[in-house]
Amino acid sequence: MPTPKINMRKLKDALRLKLVGGQSHQQIASALGIAKGIPLHTSPYHRQLNH
């Protein structure tokens, strides 16, 4: 099954909520109206920040 697409605005907001706000994936999904199954760790931006 292909990965669901997420627009850049929601990706940036999700990263901000996770890294600055320390919110859980479920809280972020509820706030942005996205599926909680969309893994943030697959984002190339998140990977760059962790390395």
PyMOL Python script that loads the backbone (N, CA, C, O; Angstrom):
from pymol import cmd

cmd.read_pdbstr("""\
ATOM      1  N   MET A   1       0.844  -1.168   0.000  1.00  0.00           N
ATOM      2  CA  MET A   1       0.000   0.000   0.000  1.00  0.00           C
ATOM      3  C   MET A   1       0.899   1.244   0.000  1.00  0.00           C
ATOM      4  O   MET A   1       1.805   1.344   0.827  1.00  0.00           O
ATOM      5  N   PRO A   2       0.660   2.193  -0.917  1.00  0.00           N
ATOM      6  CA  PRO A   2       1.505   3.378  -0.969  1.00  0.00           C
ATOM      7  C   PRO A   2       1.314   4.275   0.253  1.00  0.00           C
ATOM      8  O   PRO A   2       0.257   4.292   0.884  1.00  0.00           O
ATOM      9  N   THR A   3       2.364   5.011   0.557  1.00  0.00           N
ATOM     10  CA  THR A   3       2.304   5.938   1.683  1.00  0.00           C
ATOM     11  C   THR A   3       1.382   7.099   1.339  1.00  0.00           C
ATOM     12  O   THR A   3       1.477   7.658   0.246  1.00  0.00           O
ATOM     13  N   PRO A   4       0.486   7.472   2.261  1.00  0.00           N
ATOM     14  CA  PRO A   4      -0.387   8.624   1.982  1.00  0.00           C
ATOM     15  C   PRO A   4       0.443   9.899   1.846  1.00  0.00           C
ATOM     16  O   PRO A   4       1.430  10.088   2.557  1.00  0.00           O
ATOM     17  N   LYS A   5       0.029  10.771   0.924  1.00  0.00           N
ATOM     18  CA  LYS A   5       0.757  12.016   0.732  1.00  0.00           C
ATOM     19  C   LYS A   5       0.287  13.053   1.745  1.00  0.00           C
ATOM     20  O   LYS A   5      -0.880  13.078   2.136  1.00  0.00           O
ATOM     21  N   ILE A   6       1.207  13.898   2.157  1.00  0.00           N
ATOM     22  CA  ILE A   6       0.910  14.976   3.091  1.00  0.00           C
ATOM     23  C   ILE A   6       1.534  16.236   2.499  1.00  0.00           C
ATOM     24  O   ILE A   6       2.670  16.211   2.025  1.00  0.00           O
ATOM     25  N   ASN A   7       0.782  17.341   2.529  1.00  0.00           N
ATOM     26  CA  ASN A   7       1.331  18.549   1.925  1.00  0.00           C
ATOM     27  C   ASN A   7       2.411  19.158   2.814  1.00  0.00           C
ATOM     28  O   ASN A   7       2.500  18.852   4.003  1.00  0.00           O
ATOM     29  N   MET A   8       3.225  20.021   2.223  1.00  0.00           N
ATOM     30  CA  MET A   8       4.389  20.575   2.912  1.00  0.00           C
ATOM     31  C   MET A   8       3.993  21.363   4.148  1.00  0.00           C
ATOM     32  O   MET A   8       4.696  21.316   5.157  1.00  0.00           O
ATOM     33  N   ARG A   9       2.899  22.076   4.090  1.00  0.00           N
ATOM     34  CA  ARG A   9       2.449  22.877   5.236  1.00  0.00           C
ATOM     35  C   ARG A   9       2.168  21.980   6.448  1.00  0.00           C
ATOM     36  O   ARG A   9       2.600  22.271   7.564  1.00  0.00           O
ATOM     37  N   LYS A  10       1.440  20.892   6.211  1.00  0.00           N
ATOM     38  CA  LYS A  10       1.116  19.977   7.304  1.00  0.00           C
ATOM     39  C   LYS A  10       2.370  19.266   7.814  1.00  0.00           C
ATOM     40  O   LYS A  10       2.482  18.985   9.007  1.00  0.00           O
ATOM     41  N   LEU A  11       3.300  18.978   6.924  1.00  0.00           N
ATOM     42  CA  LEU A  11       4.551  18.347   7.331  1.00  0.00           C
ATOM     43  C   LEU A  11       5.333  19.272   8.256  1.00  0.00           C
ATOM     44  O   LEU A  11       5.827  18.845   9.300  1.00  0.00           O
ATOM     45  N   LYS A  12       5.443  20.539   7.870  1.00  0.00           N
ATOM     46  CA  LYS A  12       6.152  21.507   8.705  1.00  0.00           C
ATOM     47  C   LYS A  12       5.465  21.673  10.054  1.00  0.00           C
ATOM     48  O   LYS A  12       6.124  21.721  11.092  1.00  0.00           O
ATOM     49  N   ASP A  13       4.133  21.761  10.034  1.00  0.00           N
ATOM     50  CA  ASP A  13       3.385  21.887  11.282  1.00  0.00           C
ATOM     51  C   ASP A  13       3.570  20.655  12.166  1.00  0.00           C
ATOM     52  O   ASP A  13       3.712  20.775  13.383  1.00  0.00           O
ATOM     53  N   ALA A  14       3.568  19.480  11.555  1.00  0.00           N
ATOM     54  CA  ALA A  14       3.739  18.244  12.321  1.00  0.00           C
ATOM     55  C   ALA A  14       5.118  18.199  12.969  1.00  0.00           C
ATOM     56  O   ALA A  14       5.244  17.831  14.137  1.00  0.00           O
ATOM     57  N   LEU A  15       6.150  18.571  12.218  1.00  0.00           N
ATOM     58  CA  LEU A  15       7.496  18.589  12.777  1.00  0.00           C
ATOM     59  C   LEU A  15       7.620  19.611  13.898  1.00  0.00           C
ATOM     60  O   LEU A  15       8.272  19.359  14.911  1.00  0.00           O
ATOM     61  N   ARG A  16       6.994  20.761  13.711  1.00  0.00           N
ATOM     62  CA  ARG A  16       7.028  21.796  14.745  1.00  0.00           C
ATOM     63  C   ARG A  16       6.344  21.310  16.016  1.00  0.00           C
ATOM     64  O   ARG A  16       6.865  21.488  17.117  1.00  0.00           O
ATOM     65  N   LEU A  17       5.174  20.695  15.858  1.00  0.00           N
ATOM     66  CA  LEU A  17       4.446  20.193  17.020  1.00  0.00           C
ATOM     67  C   LEU A  17       5.228  19.092  17.733  1.00  0.00           C
ATOM     68  O   LEU A  17       5.193  19.002  18.960  1.00  0.00           O
ATOM     69  N   LYS A  18       5.925  18.265  16.978  1.00  0.00           N
ATOM     70  CA  LYS A  18       6.676  17.158  17.563  1.00  0.00           C
ATOM     71  C   LYS A  18       7.966  17.643  18.230  1.00  0.00           C
ATOM     72  O   LYS A  18       8.246  17.297  19.378  1.00  0.00           O
ATOM     73  N   LEU A  19       8.741  18.440  17.509  1.00  0.00           N
ATOM     74  CA  LEU A  19      10.060  18.818  17.999  1.00  0.00           C
ATOM     75  C   LEU A  19      10.022  19.956  19.012  1.00  0.00           C
ATOM     76  O   LEU A  19      10.777  19.946  19.984  1.00  0.00           O
ATOM     77  N   VAL A  20       9.152  20.934  18.792  1.00  0.00           N
ATOM     78  CA  VAL A  20       9.083  22.074  19.703  1.00  0.00           C
ATOM     79  C   VAL A  20       8.044  21.843  20.794  1.00  0.00           C
ATOM     80  O   VAL A  20       8.280  22.132  21.967  1.00  0.00           O
ATOM     81  N   GLY A  21       6.887  21.314  20.386  1.00  0.00           N
ATOM     82  CA  GLY A  21       5.798  21.134  21.335  1.00  0.00           C
ATOM     83  C   GLY A  21       5.843  19.838  22.107  1.00  0.00           C
ATOM     84  O   GLY A  21       5.208  19.717  23.154  1.00  0.00           O
ATOM     85  N   GLY A  22       6.591  18.857  21.602  1.00  0.00           N
ATOM     86  CA  GLY A  22       6.697  17.573  22.282  1.00  0.00           C
ATOM     87  C   GLY A  22       5.400  16.781  22.320  1.00  0.00           C
ATOM     88  O   GLY A  22       5.192  15.980  23.232  1.00  0.00           O
ATOM     89  N   GLN A  23       4.529  16.993  21.346  1.00  0.00           N
ATOM     90  CA  GLN A  23       3.248  16.297  21.321  1.00  0.00           C
ATOM     91  C   GLN A  23       3.395  14.896  20.747  1.00  0.00           C
ATOM     92  O   GLN A  23       4.333  14.604  20.005  1.00  0.00           O
ATOM     93  N   SER A  24       2.445  14.032  21.110  1.00  0.00           N
ATOM     94  CA  SER A  24       2.444  12.662  20.602  1.00  0.00           C
ATOM     95  C   SER A  24       1.937  12.643  19.160  1.00  0.00           C
ATOM     96  O   SER A  24       1.357  13.614  18.676  1.00  0.00           O
ATOM     97  N   HIS A  25       2.166  11.527  18.495  1.00  0.00           N
ATOM     98  CA  HIS A  25       1.693  11.382  17.110  1.00  0.00           C
ATOM     99  C   HIS A  25       0.170  11.488  17.056  1.00  0.00           C
ATOM    100  O   HIS A  25      -0.371  12.065  16.113  1.00  0.00           O
ATOM    101  N   GLN A  26      -0.516  10.952  18.033  1.00  0.00           N
ATOM    102  CA  GLN A  26      -1.980  11.010  18.052  1.00  0.00           C
ATOM    103  C   GLN A  26      -2.459  12.452  18.231  1.00  0.00           C
ATOM    104  O   GLN A  26      -3.421  12.861  17.581  1.00  0.00           O
ATOM    105  N   GLN A  27      -1.814  13.218  19.088  1.00  0.00           N
ATOM    106  CA  GLN A  27      -2.183  14.619  19.290  1.00  0.00           C
ATOM    107  C   GLN A  27      -1.939  15.427  18.023  1.00  0.00           C
ATOM    108  O   GLN A  27      -2.749  16.279  17.656  1.00  0.00           O
ATOM    109  N   ILE A  28      -0.831  15.161  17.363  1.00  0.00           N
ATOM    110  CA  ILE A  28      -0.510  15.863  16.121  1.00  0.00           C
ATOM    111  C   ILE A  28      -1.530  15.525  15.041  1.00  0.00           C
ATOM    112  O   ILE A  28      -2.002  16.412  14.330  1.00  0.00           O
ATOM    113  N   ALA A  29      -1.870  14.247  14.917  1.00  0.00           N
ATOM    114  CA  ALA A  29      -2.848  13.815  13.916  1.00  0.00           C
ATOM    115  C   ALA A  29      -4.191  14.489  14.148  1.00  0.00           C
ATOM    116  O   ALA A  29      -4.831  14.936  13.195  1.00  0.00           O
ATOM    117  N   SER A  30      -4.623  14.568  15.392  1.00  0.00           N
ATOM    118  CA  SER A  30      -5.894  15.219  15.708  1.00  0.00           C
ATOM    119  C   SER A  30      -5.852  16.711  15.392  1.00  0.00           C
ATOM    120  O   SER A  30      -6.811  17.261  14.851  1.00  0.00           O
ATOM    121  N   ALA A  31      -4.746  17.363  15.727  1.00  0.00           N
ATOM    122  CA  ALA A  31      -4.618  18.798  15.503  1.00  0.00           C
ATOM    123  C   ALA A  31      -4.590  19.154  14.020  1.00  0.00           C
ATOM    124  O   ALA A  31      -5.123  20.189  13.620  1.00  0.00           O
ATOM    125  N   LEU A  32      -3.975  18.309  13.209  1.00  0.00           N
ATOM    126  CA  LEU A  32      -3.810  18.613  11.789  1.00  0.00           C
ATOM    127  C   LEU A  32      -4.835  17.932  10.893  1.00  0.00           C
ATOM    128  O   LEU A  32      -4.907  18.220   9.699  1.00  0.00           O
ATOM    129  N   GLY A  33      -5.621  17.039  11.459  1.00  0.00           N
ATOM    130  CA  GLY A  33      -6.626  16.345  10.650  1.00  0.00           C
ATOM    131  C   GLY A  33      -6.011  15.332   9.701  1.00  0.00           C
ATOM    132  O   GLY A  33      -6.496  15.152   8.584  1.00  0.00           O
ATOM    133  N   ILE A  34      -4.945  14.669  10.137  1.00  0.00           N
ATOM    134  CA  ILE A  34      -4.311  13.640   9.316  1.00  0.00           C
ATOM    135  C   ILE A  34      -4.397  12.307  10.047  1.00  0.00           C
ATOM    136  O   ILE A  34      -4.672  12.261  11.246  1.00  0.00           O
ATOM    137  N   ALA A  35      -4.160  11.237   9.321  1.00  0.00           N
ATOM    138  CA  ALA A  35      -4.194   9.909   9.932  1.00  0.00           C
ATOM    139  C   ALA A  35      -3.021   9.753  10.889  1.00  0.00           C
ATOM    140  O   ALA A  35      -1.907  10.184  10.588  1.00  0.00           O
ATOM    141  N   LYS A  36      -3.266   9.144  12.034  1.00  0.00           N
ATOM    142  CA  LYS A  36      -2.174   8.963  12.986  1.00  0.00           C
ATOM    143  C   LYS A  36      -1.179   7.907  12.522  1.00  0.00           C
ATOM    144  O   LYS A  36      -0.104   7.768  13.105  1.00  0.00           O
ATOM    145  N   GLY A  37      -1.530   7.167  11.483  1.00  0.00           N
ATOM    146  CA  GLY A  37      -0.624   6.166  10.936  1.00  0.00           C
ATOM    147  C   GLY A  37       0.437   6.746  10.022  1.00  0.00           C
ATOM    148  O   GLY A  37       1.337   6.029   9.584  1.00  0.00           O
ATOM    149  N   ILE A  38       0.345   8.047   9.724  1.00  0.00           N
ATOM    150  CA  ILE A  38       1.372   8.663   8.880  1.00  0.00           C
ATOM    151  C   ILE A  38       2.611   8.850   9.738  1.00  0.00           C
ATOM    152  O   ILE A  38       2.627   9.700  10.628  1.00  0.00           O
ATOM    153  N   PRO A  39       3.645   8.065   9.478  1.00  0.00           N
ATOM    154  CA  PRO A  39       4.827   8.124  10.338  1.00  0.00           C
ATOM    155  C   PRO A  39       5.681   9.345  10.037  1.00  0.00           C
ATOM    156  O   PRO A  39       6.104   9.549   8.899  1.00  0.00           O
ATOM    157  N   LEU A  40       5.931  10.146  11.046  1.00  0.00           N
ATOM    158  CA  LEU A  40       6.769  11.325  10.858  1.00  0.00           C
ATOM    159  C   LEU A  40       8.220  10.946  10.636  1.00  0.00           C
ATOM    160  O   LEU A  40       8.966  11.686   9.994  1.00  0.00           O
ATOM    161  N   HIS A  41       8.622   9.805  11.159  1.00  0.00           N
ATOM    162  CA  HIS A  41      10.029   9.421  11.050  1.00  0.00           C
ATOM    163  C   HIS A  41      10.435   9.071   9.636  1.00  0.00           C
ATOM    164  O   HIS A  41      11.629   8.926   9.372  1.00  0.00           O
ATOM    165  N   THR A  42       9.491   8.927   8.709  1.00  0.00           N
ATOM    166  CA  THR A  42       9.867   8.628   7.329  1.00  0.00           C
ATOM    167  C   THR A  42      10.168   9.898   6.553  1.00  0.00           C
ATOM    168  O   THR A  42      10.655   9.831   5.424  1.00  0.00           O
ATOM    169  N   SER A  43       9.888  11.041   7.133  1.00  0.00           N
ATOM    170  CA  SER A  43      10.159  12.302   6.466  1.00  0.00           C
ATOM    171  C   SER A  43      11.655  12.522   6.325  1.00  0.00           C
ATOM    172  O   SER A  43      12.397  12.310   7.285  1.00  0.00           O
ATOM    173  N   PRO A  44      12.115  12.942   5.156  1.00  0.00           N
ATOM    174  CA  PRO A  44      13.556  13.214   4.998  1.00  0.00           C
ATOM    175  C   PRO A  44      14.000  14.362   5.908  1.00  0.00           C
ATOM    176  O   PRO A  44      15.153  14.398   6.337  1.00  0.00           O
ATOM    177  N   TYR A  45      13.101  15.295   6.204  1.00  0.00           N
ATOM    178  CA  TYR A  45      13.449  16.424   7.066  1.00  0.00           C
ATOM    179  C   TYR A  45      13.686  15.951   8.501  1.00  0.00           C
ATOM    180  O   TYR A  45      14.600  16.429   9.174  1.00  0.00           O
ATOM    181  N   HIS A  46      12.875  15.030   8.956  1.00  0.00           N
ATOM    182  CA  HIS A  46      13.025  14.506  10.313  1.00  0.00           C
ATOM    183  C   HIS A  46      14.318  13.703  10.415  1.00  0.00           C
ATOM    184  O   HIS A  46      15.021  13.779  11.422  1.00  0.00           O
ATOM    185  N   ARG A  47      14.631  12.932   9.371  1.00  0.00           N
ATOM    186  CA  ARG A  47      15.861  12.149   9.376  1.00  0.00           C
ATOM    187  C   ARG A  47      17.082  13.063   9.416  1.00  0.00           C
ATOM    188  O   ARG A  47      18.050  12.759  10.114  1.00  0.00           O
ATOM    189  N   GLN A  48      17.057  14.177   8.681  1.00  0.00           N
ATOM    190  CA  GLN A  48      18.186  15.104   8.679  1.00  0.00           C
ATOM    191  C   GLN A  48      18.381  15.725  10.050  1.00  0.00           C
ATOM    192  O   GLN A  48      19.518  15.941  10.468  1.00  0.00           O
ATOM    193  N   LEU A  49      17.306  16.015  10.755  1.00  0.00           N
ATOM    194  CA  LEU A  49      17.399  16.627  12.071  1.00  0.00           C
ATOM    195  C   LEU A  49      17.976  15.661  13.105  1.00  0.00           C
ATOM    196  O   LEU A  49      18.628  16.084  14.060  1.00  0.00           O
ATOM    197  N   ASN A  50      17.735  14.377  12.912  1.00  0.00           N
ATOM    198  CA  ASN A  50      18.211  13.380  13.880  1.00  0.00           C
ATOM    199  C   ASN A  50      19.645  12.940  13.640  1.00  0.00           C
ATOM    200  O   ASN A  50      20.224  12.267  14.493  1.00  0.00           O
ATOM    201  N   HIS A  51      20.233  13.295  12.512  1.00  0.00           N
ATOM    202  CA  HIS A  51      21.601  12.852  12.214  1.00  0.00           C
ATOM    203  C   HIS A  51      22.576  13.977  12.281  1.00  0.00           C
ATOM    204  O   HIS A  51      23.770  13.774  12.056  1.00  0.00           O
TER     205      HIS A  51
END
""", "prot")
cmd.dss("prot")
cmd.show_as("cartoon", "prot")
cmd.util.cbc("prot")
cmd.orient("prot")
